[in-house]
Amino acid sequence: MAPAPAISCAVVKCGGGARHHPRVSTPPQGHAAAAALELLLLPRGGEARPAARRSRSSPLSLSFARAAAEPAEPRSARRARAAAVAMEVVEDAAPHAAAASASVILAGAQSRHAIFRDELVRRAFCAAEAAHRGQMRASGEPYLQHCVETAALLAELGAGPAVVAAGLLHDTVDDAGLGYGSLSVQFGAGVADLVKGVSNLSHLSKLARRNDTASRVDEADKLRTVFLAMEDARAVLIKLADRLHNMRTLDSLPKVKQQCFAKETLEIFAPLANQLGILNWKEQLENLCCKYLYPELYEELSSNLLEFYNQDMIAAAIRRLEQALQVRGLCYHTISGRNKSMYSIYSKMARKNLDMDEIYDIHGVRVILDNKADCFTTLEIVHHLWPRIPGKFKDYINSPKPNGYQSLHTVVLSEETLPLEIQIRTRDMHLQAEFGIAAHWRYKEAVRNCCSSVPEMVEWVRWVVTWQCETLHIDHPSSLTHGAPPRAICSCSSHSDDCPFAYSKRCDHSGPILVILLENEKMSVQEFPQNSTVLDLLKRTSSYDMQLRLRLNCHVVHNLNQELKMGDVVELIPSTQCKPGAGGYASEFHQMYDHRLTVSQS
């Protein structure tokens, strides 16, 4: 049957203006669309009938006449053919629609963060768009939107082009099949290594969820240390950004999956953000976990907090403190109210069996100053303005927290006889508190060089890992160590050669080595003394007397005296598989390596 011609419009000048005049034309796409439309709109009775009063010589009437002269085609066949043609038209148009949607997403990201205009980042965006084209999230959003939001979280930390690009590409290995070699050629080994590192962490995360590692606190602690030890610190940050956006968009998943993700996040990823000092992310993750794990309690706390929180008291306290600092001639950056996170309130109430009105730091004010001396002067002023509550002063400036957090905390009694916590810190301390390991990216942004801070940042993470290893035996007395107490905490965010806390001077500690063991479809994190070997690991396992094939980081083990290193992954496989379908964990594990290593099958 001959297709109907398409109608296009040409502009014809007429008098003083222009009007549109229909003209018959038959471009290819219009041809197909009209044919499909004609077939789909055929009457269900079968035969097509020309419209009344149509000229016998018109092309449309001729096409119907030819159709009538030909043998009748079954109705179902005609409609199927019409649907196929229409689908071809839609598919032809789909890339244009996808490109338009991607352009809108990119423009939105560029309006928020200038780094999305960087050439490397734009190329990474195009590669991510091509890799995830047609993929949708459970929420109905294009998967590309998740990649962009992950990268935007990193941009908020002040990350450079390589990290933001890796954030855009972080799921291309797992979800789109891009190889390490391809990424390395397009974006360089640095970006490819970060994407590979995030992929490895993602697979370990899946294994942890499958084995409910989060429910075993001791093992969850060790797994976090392994995360930090086995990959570039920046890959850990990308994974944290990925998890934060996933938690923000968890509503679309079934309740069981929501709680599974929330449980793992609360026990592994939120503490990981805390260990890296990114308190902003840590609080967001904890609050979201509370929302999904304890929904009724979360709603009740939210309602109570709205009633209990006294915004007028905070505003009055800020005005009074501002006036006092001006009288003393002290310069400050900001004085603002501080909201205690929902999960922190819940935790304190549960841990100490308190009611909400018994928690002293729900109402808070934060003061950001220029230098350390001004912090202590401001502390004196605060204690002069309001009566202090005994036993509620903490000096984290002279005694920083393990994650590097520094601030002065004091609790006073306001005019409304409500407890009021005042936090006092310098701008540098505030950057460290909010962004932790990434504070280097944010510091002096106008003159910084993103790349120059990376070695310092990685060194700082190594220090965190070393400190964790040295304190494992304090938290867990059964650990295999000589029982030496941990060293004092270093407040430096980077280490010079003469720093007594430099990683290079602390790598000879007798702390344990943490190894991931895959055995009998289960994953566990095993702790060994330094210089332990594969044979030492075998002697500890339940499969010691069985005939096994061993793989260390996906390489077949030929030497049982090979030493184990922090973060090694050891796989024990029976020589004869008992269950033909077994190997669920193994398939996840092998995906960690199959984009860069050939897994031996011997």
C-alpha positions as CSV (number, residue, x, y, z in Angstrom):
1,M,0.0,0.0,0.0
2,A,1.4,3.4,-0.9
3,P,2.1,5.7,2.0
4,A,0.3,9.0,2.4
5,P,2.5,12.1,1.7
6,A,3.6,14.3,4.6
7,I,2.5,17.9,4.8
8,S,5.1,20.6,5.3
9,C,4.7,24.4,5.3
10,A,6.4,26.9,3.1
11,V,6.4,30.6,3.7
12,V,4.6,32.6,1.0
13,K,4.7,36.4,1.0
14,C,1.3,37.9,0.6
15,G,0.8,41.6,0.6
16,G,2.5,43.3,3.6
17,G,3.1,40.1,5.6
18,A,3.8,36.4,5.4
19,R,1.5,33.4,5.8
20,H,2.0,29.6,5.9
21,H,0.9,27.7,2.9
22,P,0.6,23.9,2.9
23,R,2.7,22.1,0.5
24,V,3.0,18.4,-0.2
25,S,6.4,16.8,0.3
26,T,7.7,13.3,1.3
27,P,10.8,13.3,3.5
28,P,11.8,9.9,4.7
29,Q,10.8,10.3,8.4
30,G,7.5,11.9,7.5
31,H,6.9,9.1,5.0
32,A,7.3,6.4,7.6
33,A,5.4,8.3,10.3
34,A,2.4,8.9,8.0
35,A,2.4,5.3,6.9
36,A,2.4,4.0,10.4
37,L,-0.3,6.5,11.5
38,E,-2.5,5.5,8.6
39,L,-2.2,1.8,9.4
40,L,-2.7,2.3,13.1
41,L,-5.9,4.4,12.5
42,L,-7.5,1.8,10.2
43,P,-11.1,1.0,11.2
44,R,-11.3,-2.3,13.3
45,G,-13.8,-3.6,10.7
46,G,-11.0,-4.2,8.3
47,E,-11.4,-2.3,5.0
48,A,-10.3,1.3,4.6
49,R,-12.7,3.7,3.2
50,P,-11.7,7.0,1.6
51,A,-13.0,10.2,3.2
52,A,-16.1,11.8,1.7
53,R,-15.8,14.5,-0.9
54,R,-12.1,13.8,-1.6
55,S,-10.9,14.3,-5.2
56,R,-10.5,11.1,-7.1
57,S,-7.2,12.2,-8.4
58,S,-5.7,13.0,-5.0
59,P,-2.7,10.9,-4.0
60,L,-4.4,9.7,-0.8
61,S,-7.5,8.4,-2.7
62,L,-5.2,6.7,-5.2
63,S,-3.4,4.9,-2.4
64,F,-6.7,3.6,-1.1
65,A,-7.8,2.5,-4.5
66,R,-4.6,0.5,-5.0
67,A,-5.1,-1.0,-1.5
68,A,-8.6,-2.1,-2.5
69,A,-7.3,-3.8,-5.6
70,E,-4.7,-5.8,-3.7
71,P,-5.6,-8.9,-1.7
72,A,-6.9,-8.1,1.7
73,E,-4.2,-8.3,4.4
74,P,-5.3,-9.7,7.8
75,R,-6.1,-7.0,10.3
76,S,-3.7,-8.3,13.0
77,A,-0.9,-8.4,10.5
78,R,-1.5,-4.8,9.4
79,R,-1.6,-3.5,13.0
80,A,1.6,-5.4,13.9
81,R,3.3,-4.0,10.9
82,A,2.1,-0.5,11.8
83,A,3.4,-0.9,15.3
84,A,6.8,-2.0,14.1
85,V,7.0,1.0,11.8
86,A,5.9,3.4,14.5
87,M,8.5,1.9,16.9
88,E,11.2,2.5,14.2
89,V,10.2,6.2,14.2
90,V,10.2,6.4,18.0
91,E,13.7,4.8,18.1
92,D,14.9,7.2,15.4
93,A,13.7,10.1,17.6
94,A,14.9,8.6,20.9
95,P,18.6,9.6,20.6
96,H,17.5,13.2,19.9
97,A,15.3,13.2,23.0
98,A,18.0,11.6,25.1
99,A,20.5,14.3,23.9
100,A,18.1,17.0,24.8
101,S,17.6,15.6,28.2
102,A,21.3,15.2,28.7
103,S,21.9,18.8,27.7
104,V,19.4,20.0,30.3
105,I,21.1,17.8,33.0
106,L,24.5,19.2,32.1
107,A,23.3,22.8,32.0
108,G,21.8,22.3,35.5
109,A,25.1,21.0,36.8
110,Q,27.1,23.8,35.2
111,S,24.8,26.4,36.8
112,R,25.6,24.9,40.2
113,H,29.3,24.2,39.9
114,A,31.7,25.8,37.4
115,I,33.9,22.7,37.4
116,F,31.3,21.0,35.1
117,R,32.6,23.3,32.4
118,D,36.1,21.8,32.6
119,E,37.1,20.0,29.5
120,L,37.9,16.7,31.2
121,V,34.7,16.8,33.2
122,R,32.6,17.5,30.0
123,R,34.2,14.6,28.3
124,A,33.5,12.3,31.2
125,F,29.9,13.5,31.2
126,C,29.5,12.6,27.5
127,A,31.0,9.1,28.2
128,A,28.7,8.6,31.1
129,E,25.7,9.7,29.1
130,A,26.6,7.2,26.3
131,A,27.3,4.4,28.8
132,H,24.0,4.8,30.7
133,R,21.8,5.9,27.8
134,G,18.4,4.3,28.2
135,Q,19.1,3.2,31.8
136,M,16.5,4.4,34.3
137,R,16.5,4.3,38.1
138,A,13.6,2.9,40.2
139,S,12.4,6.5,40.7
140,G,11.9,6.9,36.9
141,E,14.8,9.3,36.6
142,P,17.6,8.8,34.0
143,Y,20.5,6.9,35.6
144,L,22.7,9.7,34.3
145,Q,21.1,12.0,36.9
146,H,22.5,9.9,39.7
147,C,26.0,10.1,38.2
148,V,25.8,13.9,38.0
149,E,24.5,14.2,41.6
150,T,27.3,12.1,42.8
151,A,29.8,14.3,41.0
152,A,28.1,17.4,42.3
153,L,28.5,16.3,45.9
154,L,32.3,15.9,45.2
155,A,32.3,19.4,43.6
156,E,30.7,20.8,46.8
157,L,33.7,19.4,48.7
158,G,36.0,21.3,46.3
159,A,37.3,18.3,44.4
160,G,39.3,18.8,41.2
161,P,38.5,17.7,37.7
162,A,39.9,14.2,38.0
163,V,37.8,13.3,41.0
164,V,34.6,14.9,39.6
165,A,35.2,13.1,36.3
166,A,35.6,9.8,38.2
167,G,32.4,10.6,40.1
168,L,30.5,10.9,36.8
169,L,32.0,7.6,35.5
170,H,31.9,5.7,38.8
171,D,29.3,3.1,37.6
172,T,30.4,2.7,34.0
173,V,32.5,-0.4,34.8
174,D,29.8,-2.2,36.7
175,D,26.6,-1.1,34.9
176,A,27.8,-0.4,31.4
177,G,30.7,-2.8,30.9
178,L,33.4,-0.2,30.2
179,G,36.8,-1.6,30.6
180,Y,39.7,-0.2,32.6
181,G,41.8,0.0,29.4
182,S,39.2,2.1,27.6
183,L,38.8,4.5,30.5
184,S,42.6,4.8,30.8
185,V,42.9,5.7,27.1
186,Q,40.1,8.2,27.2
187,F,40.8,9.9,30.6
188,G,44.2,8.8,31.8
189,A,45.3,6.2,34.3
190,G,44.5,8.5,37.3
191,V,40.8,8.7,36.5
192,A,40.6,5.0,35.5
193,D,42.2,3.9,38.8
194,L,39.7,5.9,40.8
195,V,36.8,4.4,38.8
196,K,38.3,0.9,39.3
197,G,38.7,1.6,43.0
198,V,35.1,2.6,43.4
199,S,34.0,-0.5,41.6
200,N,36.1,-2.7,43.9
201,L,34.5,-1.0,47.0
202,S,31.1,-1.5,45.5
203,H,31.6,-5.2,45.1
204,L,32.9,-5.5,48.7
205,S,29.8,-3.6,49.8
206,K,27.5,-6.0,48.0
207,L,29.3,-8.9,49.6
208,A,29.0,-7.3,53.0
209,R,25.2,-6.8,52.5
210,R,24.8,-10.4,51.4
211,N,26.6,-11.6,54.5
212,D,24.9,-9.0,56.8
213,T,28.4,-7.8,57.9
214,A,26.8,-4.6,59.4
215,S,25.1,-6.7,62.1
216,R,28.6,-7.7,63.5
217,V,30.0,-4.5,64.9
218,D,33.6,-5.8,65.3
219,E,33.7,-7.0,61.7
220,A,32.1,-3.8,60.4
221,D,34.9,-1.8,62.1
222,K,37.5,-3.9,60.4
223,L,35.8,-3.7,57.0
224,R,36.0,0.1,57.2
225,T,39.7,-0.1,57.8
226,V,40.1,-2.4,54.8
227,F,38.2,0.1,52.7
228,L,40.7,2.8,53.6
229,A,43.7,0.6,53.2
230,M,43.0,-1.1,49.9
231,E,42.1,1.9,47.7
232,D,43.0,5.5,47.0
233,A,41.4,7.8,49.6
234,R,39.7,9.7,46.8
235,A,37.9,6.5,45.7
236,V,36.5,6.2,49.2
237,L,35.2,9.8,49.0
238,I,33.5,9.0,45.6
239,K,31.9,5.9,47.1
240,L,30.6,7.9,50.0
241,A,29.1,10.5,47.6
242,D,27.5,7.6,45.7
243,R,26.0,6.2,48.9
244,L,24.8,9.6,50.1
245,H,22.8,10.2,46.9
246,N,21.5,6.7,46.9
247,M,20.2,7.2,50.5
248,R,18.6,10.5,49.5
249,T,16.6,8.7,46.7
250,L,15.8,5.5,48.7
251,D,12.0,6.1,48.6
252,S,11.6,4.3,45.3
253,L,12.9,1.0,46.6
254,P,10.9,-1.7,48.5
255,K,10.9,-1.4,52.2
256,V,13.1,-4.5,52.7
257,K,15.8,-3.0,50.4
258,Q,15.5,0.4,52.1
259,Q,16.3,-1.2,55.5
260,C,19.1,-3.3,54.1
261,F,20.8,-0.3,52.6
262,A,20.2,1.8,55.7
263,K,21.6,-0.8,58.0
264,E,24.8,-1.1,56.0
265,T,25.1,2.6,55.7
266,L,24.7,3.2,59.4
267,E,27.3,0.7,60.4
268,I,29.9,1.1,57.6
269,F,29.5,4.3,55.6
270,A,28.4,6.8,58.2
271,P,31.2,5.9,60.5
272,L,33.6,5.9,57.5
273,A,32.5,9.5,56.8
274,N,33.2,10.3,60.5
275,Q,36.6,8.7,60.4
276,L,37.5,10.9,57.4
277,G,36.2,13.9,59.3
278,I,33.3,14.8,56.8
279,L,30.8,15.5,59.6
280,N,28.3,17.1,57.2
281,W,28.0,13.8,55.2
282,K,28.1,11.7,58.3
283,E,25.1,13.6,59.8
284,Q,23.1,13.4,56.6
285,L,23.7,9.6,56.3
286,E,22.8,9.0,59.9
287,N,19.6,11.0,59.7
288,L,18.5,9.2,56.5
289,C,19.3,5.8,58.1
290,C,17.2,6.8,61.1
291,K,14.3,7.7,58.8
292,Y,14.2,4.3,57.1
293,L,15.2,2.1,60.0
294,Y,12.9,3.7,62.6
295,P,10.3,5.6,60.6
296,E,7.7,6.0,63.5
297,L,10.3,7.1,65.9
298,Y,11.8,9.5,63.3
299,E,8.4,11.1,62.8
300,E,7.8,11.4,66.5
301,L,11.2,13.0,67.1
302,S,10.8,15.4,64.2
303,S,7.4,16.6,65.6
304,N,8.8,16.9,69.1
305,L,11.8,18.8,68.0
306,L,9.7,21.3,66.1
307,E,7.8,22.1,69.2
308,F,10.8,22.1,71.5
309,Y,13.4,24.0,69.5
310,N,13.4,27.7,70.5
311,Q,14.5,29.8,67.5
312,D,13.9,33.1,69.3
313,M,16.3,32.1,72.0
314,I,19.0,31.3,69.5
315,A,18.5,34.7,67.7
316,A,18.7,36.5,71.0
317,A,21.9,34.7,72.1
318,I,23.5,35.5,68.7
319,R,22.8,39.2,69.1
320,R,24.1,39.3,72.6
321,L,27.3,37.5,71.7
322,E,27.9,39.7,68.7
323,Q,27.6,42.9,70.8
324,A,30.0,41.5,73.4
325,L,32.6,40.6,70.8
326,Q,32.3,44.0,69.2
327,V,32.9,45.7,72.6
328,R,36.1,43.7,73.0
329,G,37.2,44.5,69.5
330,L,37.3,40.8,68.4
331,C,36.8,40.1,64.7
332,Y,34.8,37.0,63.8
333,H,33.8,35.3,60.5
334,T,30.3,34.1,61.4
335,I,28.0,33.5,64.4
336,S,25.2,31.2,63.6
337,G,22.7,28.8,65.1
338,R,23.6,25.1,65.0
339,N,21.0,22.3,64.7
340,K,21.8,19.0,66.4
341,S,21.2,16.1,64.0
342,M,18.1,14.0,64.5
343,Y,20.1,10.8,64.8
344,S,22.5,12.3,67.4
345,I,19.5,13.2,69.5
346,Y,18.0,9.7,69.1
347,S,21.4,8.1,70.0
348,K,21.9,10.2,73.1
349,M,18.4,9.6,74.3
350,A,18.8,5.8,73.8
351,R,22.3,5.6,75.2
352,K,21.7,7.6,78.3
353,N,18.0,6.9,78.8
354,L,17.1,10.6,78.6
355,D,14.1,12.6,77.5
356,M,14.5,15.4,74.9
357,D,14.5,18.2,77.4
358,E,17.3,16.5,79.3
359,I,19.7,16.8,76.3
360,Y,22.0,19.8,76.8
361,D,23.2,20.5,73.2
362,I,19.9,20.5,71.2
363,H,20.2,24.4,71.1
364,G,23.5,25.6,69.9
365,V,25.5,28.5,68.6
366,R,28.7,28.3,66.6
367,V,31.3,31.0,66.4
368,I,34.0,31.0,63.7
369,L,37.1,33.2,64.4
370,D,40.4,34.1,62.9
371,N,42.9,32.4,65.3
372,K,43.3,30.1,68.2
373,A,44.0,32.9,70.8
374,D,40.7,34.5,69.9
375,C,38.9,31.2,70.5
376,F,40.0,31.2,74.2
377,T,39.2,34.9,74.6
378,T,35.7,34.3,73.2
379,L,35.3,31.4,75.7
380,E,36.0,33.8,78.6
381,I,33.4,36.2,77.2
382,V,30.8,33.4,76.8
383,H,31.3,32.4,80.4
384,H,30.9,36.0,81.5
385,L,27.6,36.4,79.6
386,W,25.9,33.2,80.8
387,P,26.4,30.9,83.8
388,R,28.2,27.7,82.7
389,I,26.9,24.3,83.5
390,P,29.6,22.3,85.4
391,G,31.2,19.3,83.7
392,K,30.0,20.4,80.2
393,F,33.2,22.0,78.8
394,K,35.4,20.1,76.3
395,D,38.7,21.4,74.8
396,Y,39.0,19.6,71.4
397,I,41.6,22.2,70.3
398,N,44.3,21.0,72.6
399,S,43.0,17.4,72.5
400,P,41.6,16.8,69.0
401,K,39.3,13.9,68.2
402,P,40.9,11.0,66.3
403,N,39.5,12.2,63.0
404,G,41.2,15.6,63.5
405,Y,38.2,17.5,64.7
406,Q,39.1,20.7,66.8
407,S,36.8,23.0,68.6
408,L,35.9,24.4,72.1
409,H,32.5,23.2,73.4
410,T,30.8,24.7,76.4
411,V,27.2,24.5,77.7
412,V,25.7,27.5,79.5
413,L,22.3,28.4,80.8
414,S,20.3,30.9,78.7
415,E,17.9,33.6,80.0
416,E,15.1,31.1,79.3
417,T,16.9,28.6,81.6
418,L,17.5,26.3,78.7
419,P,20.9,24.7,78.1
420,L,22.7,26.3,75.2
421,E,25.9,24.8,73.7
422,I,28.4,27.2,72.3
423,Q,31.0,25.9,69.8
424,I,34.1,28.0,69.2
425,R,36.6,27.4,66.5
426,T,38.8,29.0,63.8
427,R,38.0,29.0,60.1
428,D,40.6,26.3,59.4
429,M,39.1,24.1,62.2
430,H,35.6,24.6,60.7
431,L,36.7,23.5,57.3
432,Q,38.3,20.5,58.9
433,A,35.1,19.7,60.8
434,E,32.8,20.1,57.8
435,F,35.0,18.5,55.1
436,G,37.5,16.4,56.9
437,I,40.0,14.9,54.6
438,A,38.7,17.1,51.8
439,A,39.4,20.3,53.7
440,H,42.6,20.7,51.7
441,W,40.4,21.2,48.6
442,R,38.4,23.9,50.2
443,Y,41.2,25.9,51.9
444,K,42.1,29.1,50.0
445,E,40.1,28.0,47.0
446,A,41.0,31.1,45.0
447,V,44.7,30.3,44.9
448,R,44.8,26.5,45.5
449,N,46.1,23.9,43.1
450,C,43.8,20.8,43.4
451,C,46.4,18.3,42.4
452,S,49.1,19.5,44.9
453,S,47.0,18.5,47.9
454,V,46.4,14.9,46.9
455,P,49.6,13.5,48.4
456,E,48.9,15.2,51.7
457,M,45.4,14.0,51.7
458,V,46.3,10.4,51.0
459,E,49.1,10.6,53.6
460,W,46.5,11.8,56.1
461,V,44.2,8.8,55.4
462,R,47.2,6.5,55.8
463,W,47.7,8.1,59.2
464,V,44.1,7.4,60.1
465,V,44.4,3.7,59.0
466,T,47.6,3.4,61.0
467,W,46.0,4.8,64.1
468,Q,43.0,2.5,63.7
469,C,45.3,-0.5,63.4
470,E,47.2,0.5,66.5
471,T,44.1,1.0,68.5
472,L,42.3,-2.2,67.4
473,H,43.8,-4.1,70.3
474,I,42.5,-1.5,72.7
475,D,38.9,-1.8,71.5
476,H,39.2,-5.6,71.0
477,P,41.4,-7.2,73.7
478,S,41.5,-10.5,71.8
479,S,43.5,-8.9,69.0
480,L,46.9,-10.4,68.3
481,T,49.3,-7.7,69.4
482,H,51.8,-7.0,72.1
483,G,49.4,-4.7,74.0
484,A,51.2,-1.4,73.6
485,P,49.0,1.6,74.1
486,P,48.2,3.8,71.1
487,R,50.3,6.9,70.5
488,A,48.9,10.4,71.0
489,I,46.7,11.7,68.3
490,C,48.3,14.0,65.7
491,S,46.4,17.2,65.0
492,C,48.2,17.8,61.7
493,S,46.3,17.3,58.5
494,S,49.5,16.7,56.6
495,H,52.9,15.4,57.7
496,S,56.4,16.8,57.0
497,D,59.5,14.6,57.2
498,D,60.2,15.6,60.8
499,C,56.7,15.1,62.0
500,P,56.7,12.4,64.7
501,F,53.4,11.1,63.5
502,A,54.4,10.7,59.8
503,Y,53.2,7.5,58.3
504,S,56.6,6.4,57.2
505,K,57.8,6.5,60.8
506,R,54.8,4.5,62.0
507,C,54.6,1.7,59.5
508,D,56.7,-0.6,61.6
509,H,54.0,-0.9,64.3
510,S,53.0,-4.4,65.5
511,G,49.3,-3.8,64.7
512,P,47.3,-6.4,62.9
513,I,46.8,-7.1,59.2
514,L,43.2,-7.3,58.0
515,V,42.4,-9.8,55.3
516,I,39.0,-10.5,53.6
517,L,38.3,-14.2,53.5
518,L,35.7,-15.7,51.1
519,E,34.9,-19.2,52.2
520,N,31.7,-21.4,51.9
521,E,29.7,-18.6,50.3
522,K,30.5,-16.3,53.2
523,M,32.7,-13.3,53.6
524,S,34.6,-12.4,56.8
525,V,37.3,-10.0,57.8
526,Q,40.2,-11.8,59.4
527,E,42.9,-10.3,61.6
528,F,46.5,-11.5,61.6
529,P,49.8,-10.4,63.0
530,Q,52.2,-8.8,60.6
531,N,54.4,-11.2,58.5
532,S,51.5,-13.8,58.5
533,T,51.4,-16.0,55.5
534,V,48.7,-17.8,53.4
535,L,49.5,-20.9,55.3
536,D,48.7,-19.2,58.6
537,L,45.3,-18.2,57.2
538,L,44.7,-21.8,56.0
539,K,45.4,-23.2,59.5
540,R,42.7,-21.0,61.0
541,T,40.0,-21.9,58.5
542,S,37.4,-24.7,58.8
543,S,38.6,-26.0,55.4
544,Y,42.2,-26.7,56.4
545,D,42.0,-30.4,55.8
546,M,40.1,-30.2,52.5
547,Q,41.6,-30.1,49.1
548,L,41.3,-26.4,48.1
549,R,42.2,-24.1,45.3
550,L,43.4,-20.8,46.7
551,R,43.3,-17.4,45.0
552,L,44.9,-14.3,46.4
553,N,43.5,-11.1,44.8
554,C,42.2,-13.4,42.0
555,H,45.7,-15.0,41.4
556,V,46.2,-18.7,41.9
557,V,48.4,-19.2,45.0
558,H,51.4,-21.5,44.4
559,N,53.5,-20.5,47.4
560,L,51.7,-21.0,50.8
561,N,54.5,-19.0,52.5
562,Q,53.5,-15.9,50.6
563,E,53.0,-13.0,53.1
564,L,49.6,-11.4,53.5
565,K,49.2,-7.6,53.2
566,M,46.5,-5.3,54.5
567,G,43.4,-5.5,52.4
568,D,44.2,-8.8,50.6
569,V,41.3,-10.8,49.4
570,V,41.7,-14.6,49.8
571,E,39.3,-17.0,48.2
572,L,39.1,-20.7,49.2
573,I,37.4,-22.9,46.6
574,P,36.9,-26.7,47.1
575,S,38.5,-28.7,44.4
576,T,35.2,-30.4,43.8
577,Q,32.2,-28.1,43.8
578,C,29.5,-29.6,46.0
579,K,26.8,-27.3,44.5
580,P,26.9,-26.8,40.7
581,G,25.0,-23.5,41.2
582,A,27.2,-22.2,44.0
583,G,29.4,-19.2,43.6
584,G,27.2,-16.2,44.1
585,Y,29.9,-14.4,46.1
586,A,32.6,-15.6,43.7
587,S,30.9,-13.9,40.7
588,E,30.8,-10.6,42.6
589,F,34.4,-11.1,43.7
590,H,35.6,-11.8,40.2
591,Q,33.9,-8.7,38.8
592,M,36.4,-6.8,41.0
593,Y,39.2,-7.9,38.8
594,D,37.9,-9.1,35.4
595,H,38.3,-5.6,33.9
596,R,42.0,-5.7,34.4
597,L,43.2,-9.3,35.2
598,T,42.7,-12.7,33.7
599,V,41.3,-15.0,36.3
600,S,43.0,-18.3,36.2
601,Q,40.7,-21.3,36.0
602,S,43.4,-23.9,36.9
